[in-house]
Amino acid sequence: MQPIAAENNLAETAFYTYNADTNRYHIWWFTPAVEVDLCGHATLATKTRLRVRPTPRSFHTLPKNSVKQN
């Protein structure tokens, strides 16, 4: 995810995945240089993007650096 955020070169980039087991979306935020703990604007943009989809509409955030990269 970090290389994609660096390529986007925006203040923050949000990534999300849907977990069918927990019925929640997981969200992560990255700047071009690092993963960050929270980004309000990117969260609102993601929420707006997901409005066109049916439930669920809750997010579960994971601890920073919890994403394993290959």
C-alpha positions in Angstrom: 0.0 0.0 0.0 2.9 2.4 0.7 4.2 2.3 -2.8 0.7 3.1 -4.2 0.4 6.0 -1.7 3.8 7.3 -2.8 2.8 7.1 -6.5 -0.4 9.0 -5.8 1.6 11.7 -4.0 -1.4 13.0 -2.2 -1.4 14.2 1.4 -3.1 11.0 2.5 -4.4 7.9 0.7 -7.0 5.6 2.3 -7.2 1.9 1.6 -10.1 -0.3 2.7 -11.1 -3.9 2.6 -14.3 -5.6 3.5 -14.3 -8.5 6.0 -17.3 -10.7 5.6 -16.7 -12.6 8.8 -17.0 -9.4 10.9 -19.3 -7.5 8.5 -17.0 -4.5 8.7 -14.6 -2.5 6.5 -11.0 -2.2 7.6 -9.3 1.1 6.7 -5.6 2.2 6.6 -4.1 5.6 5.8 -0.8 6.4 4.2 1.0 9.6 3.3 3.6 9.3 0.5 6.2 8.5 3.1 4.6 6.7 6.1 1.5 5.0 7.4 -0.5 7.3 9.7 -2.8 6.5 12.7 -5.8 8.5 11.5 -7.0 10.8 8.7 -10.4 12.4 9.0 -10.7 13.7 5.4 -9.7 10.4 3.8 -12.1 8.5 6.2 -15.0 10.8 5.1 -14.1 10.4 1.4 -14.1 6.6 1.9 -17.4 6.7 3.7 -18.9 8.8 0.9 -17.6 6.3 -1.7 -19.2 3.4 0.2 -22.6 5.2 0.5 -23.6 3.6 -2.8 -23.1 0.1 -1.3 -25.5 -1.5 1.2 -24.6 -2.1 4.8 -22.3 -2.5 6.7 -21.3 1.1 7.2 -18.8 0.8 10.1 -15.0 0.8 10.0 -12.5 -1.1 12.1 -9.1 0.5 12.2 -6.0 -1.6 12.8 -2.9 -0.6 14.7 -0.3 1.3 12.7 2.2 -1.0 10.9 -0.2 -4.0 11.2 -0.3 -4.5 7.4 2.2 -7.1 6.3 3.9 -6.2 3.1 5.4 -8.6 0.6 
